[in-house]
Structures are given as C-alpha cells and as structure tokens.
Amino acid sequence: MTRTGPSTAPHCVPATARSPGRLASADAEVLVPAAVSYAIGAADQHRITARWIAEAANMPVLPEAEEALAARGVTVLPDVVVNSCTNAWWWWTLFGDVEADAEQAFERVRRAMRTLVGGMLDRAEAEGVSPRARRTRWWTSAFR
C-alpha cells in the first residue's frame, strides 16, 4: 500500500466540543479528533471529507460510523496505535534512548510511527480488514 502525505500541516481548523460539525467538515486530508470520545457517530460521518482519521482521543469514532467511513474509502487509524508513541517517547527519554532534544525525539517518534502504522496498514490490507480489526486481532492473540 502506498501512503503519501504532507509532513507538516499548512493550517489547523480549531474546533470545540460545541462545534463538532465544523471539525467534521473541515477541508483536510487528515482529521485528528482529540480529547472527546464518541465524537463521530453514524449520523455525523457523512460530513467528513478527510481521507484519513487519526484517533487522538480514546475511541472518538463509533463502530457504525467507522463502517460507513470505510465503505467511503476513509481510513481510521485506531487510538491505541496513534497514541502509542507518546508513552514510548516518555520511556525513551527516561532511559536515555533520546536526549532532551526536540528534533532527536521527533525523528525517533517519526521513524517508529511510520514503521508501526505502515506495518499495521499493510497487514490490514493483506487480510482484507480494517486497521482497527487488525489491531484487535493482534491484541487478542497477544494476550491468549
């Protein structure tokens, strides 16, 4: 699977919990719902124009909405994957794997996330499932 995208965002669309419609309909390639769980439901998903949703909140996209989005070609990156490097960065810093240098930390996170997300998307595509279904399969098999 070929994935391309901008390395920096040209602009941000501010939104609050009181204006979810504005966020959902933002003209963007990547939508990052953060801080509010269950923010995108089946009734809201039709307004989303982004091709990617990176869940920064815990479970902001409801399952029915995710199914409808997938049918429209919108990929939802699961929250547990998107948020994984925040914890990794903390441990890398604590144990001295990265210095207290923003550029070094960003580079390490960038490499790790590209590997993690790329691998998950490749496996999901090979198995014909959504990224969340692939993550769930891994999660359940890891703890058997």
C-alpha positions as semicolon CSV with decimal commas, in nm:
position;residue;x (nm);y (nm);z (nm)
1;M;0,000;0,000;0,000
2;T;0,141;0,338;-0,094
3;R;0,087;0,614;0,157
4;T;0,185;0,973;0,099
5;G;0,102;1,292;0,276
6;P;0,233;1,624;0,388
7;S;0,499;1,627;0,656
8;T;0,358;1,945;0,806
9;A;0,005;2,076;0,826
10;P;-0,045;2,402;0,634
11;H;-0,316;2,515;0,875
12;C;-0,526;2,396;1,165
13;V;-0,900;2,426;1,198
14;P;-0,981;2,498;1,562
15;A;-1,293;2,330;1,695
16;T;-1,452;2,264;2,027
17;A;-1,691;2,004;2,157
18;R;-1,962;2,260;2,085
19;S;-1,876;2,274;1,714
20;P;-1,822;1,913;1,602
21;G;-1,981;1,983;1,262
22;R;-1,711;2,238;1,186
23;L;-1,441;1,985;1,268
24;A;-1,602;1,700;1,077
25;S;-1,649;1,904;0,761
26;A;-1,303;2,067;0,765
27;D;-1,129;2,058;0,429
28;A;-0,835;1,838;0,527
29;E;-0,662;1,516;0,422
30;V;-0,625;1,402;0,783
31;L;-0,880;1,460;1,059
32;V;-0,750;1,425;1,415
33;P;-1,033;1,410;1,669
34;A;-0,879;1,461;2,011
35;A;-0,998;1,485;2,372
36;V;-1,360;1,375;2,311
37;S;-1,463;1,010;2,297
38;Y;-1,757;0,901;2,080
39;A;-1,745;1,227;1,883
40;I;-1,819;1,084;1,537
41;G;-2,132;0,876;1,503
42;A;-2,316;0,724;1,210
43;A;-2,527;1,039;1,170
44;D;-2,216;1,262;1,153
45;Q;-1,980;1,059;0,936
46;H;-2,126;1,177;0,604
47;R;-1,985;1,529;0,666
48;I;-1,625;1,408;0,683
49;T;-1,423;1,485;0,373
50;A;-1,082;1,374;0,501
51;R;-0,932;1,052;0,364
52;W;-0,770;0,964;0,698
53;I;-0,883;0,989;1,059
54;A;-0,611;0,960;1,325
55;E;-0,784;0,895;1,656
56;A;-0,601;1,102;1,918
57;A;-0,887;1,072;2,167
58;N;-0,994;0,740;2,315
59;M;-1,241;0,590;2,067
60;P;-1,374;0,909;1,904
61;V;-1,520;0,719;1,606
62;L;-1,812;0,490;1,685
63;P;-1,815;0,144;1,517
64;E;-2,117;0,221;1,293
65;A;-1,952;0,540;1,172
66;E;-1,624;0,358;1,110
67;E;-1,800;0,101;0,891
68;A;-1,969;0,375;0,687
69;L;-1,642;0,567;0,657
70;A;-1,457;0,255;0,540
71;A;-1,724;0,200;0,274
72;R;-1,646;0,554;0,152
73;G;-1,271;0,487;0,146
74;V;-1,185;0,675;0,467
75;T;-0,920;0,501;0,677
76;V;-0,948;0,526;1,056
77;L;-0,620;0,479;1,244
78;P;-0,707;0,335;1,588
79;D;-0,643;0,537;1,901
80;V;-0,417;0,279;2,064
81;V;-0,184;0,291;1,762
82;V;-0,193;0,668;1,716
83;N;-0,119;0,732;2,084
84;S;0,145;0,461;2,129
85;C;0,449;0,682;2,075
86;T;0,352;0,926;2,347
87;N;0,428;0,654;2,601
88;A;0,727;0,528;2,404
89;W;0,876;0,879;2,392
90;W;0,844;0,909;2,768
91;W;1,028;0,579;2,824
92;W;1,292;0,659;2,562
93;T;1,361;0,988;2,739
94;L;1,360;0,832;3,086
95;F;1,610;0,561;2,989
96;G;1,830;0,791;2,783
97;D;1,747;0,645;2,441
98;V;1,682;1,001;2,323
99;E;1,827;1,323;2,453
100;A;1,614;1,610;2,577
101;D;1,627;1,743;2,221
102;A;1,305;1,803;2,029
103;E;1,447;1,724;1,684
104;Q;1,600;1,395;1,800
105;A;1,278;1,296;1,977
106;F;1,061;1,389;1,678
107;E;1,284;1,190;1,443
108;R;1,269;0,883;1,667
109;V;0,889;0,909;1,701
110;R;0,853;0,969;1,324
111;R;1,054;0,654;1,240
112;A;0,871;0,442;1,497
113;M;0,525;0,559;1,389
114;R;0,598;0,508;1,020
115;T;0,707;0,152;1,095
116;L;0,417;0,080;1,329
117;V;0,139;0,239;1,124
118;G;0,280;0,120;0,792
119;G;0,304;-0,238;0,916
120;M;-0,049;-0,229;1,058
121;L;-0,193;-0,087;0,734
122;D;-0,006;-0,341;0,521
123;R;-0,126;-0,633;0,735
124;A;-0,484;-0,500;0,742
125;E;-0,485;-0,468;0,363
126;A;-0,335;-0,817;0,317
127;E;-0,603;-0,964;0,546
128;G;-0,884;-0,756;0,392
129;V;-0,981;-0,599;0,725
130;S;-0,988;-0,251;0,876
131;P;-0,690;-0,122;1,073
132;R;-0,898;-0,148;1,393
133;A;-0,989;-0,511;1,317
134;R;-0,621;-0,586;1,255
135;R;-0,523;-0,416;1,582
136;T;-0,795;-0,614;1,765
137;R;-0,670;-0,942;1,616
138;W;-0,317;-0,865;1,731
139;W;-0,434;-0,753;2,075
140;T;-0,643;-1,064;2,139
141;S;-0,376;-1,302;2,013
142;A;-0,106;-1,132;2,222
143;F;-0,295;-1,196;2,544
144;R;-0,408;-1,554;2,497
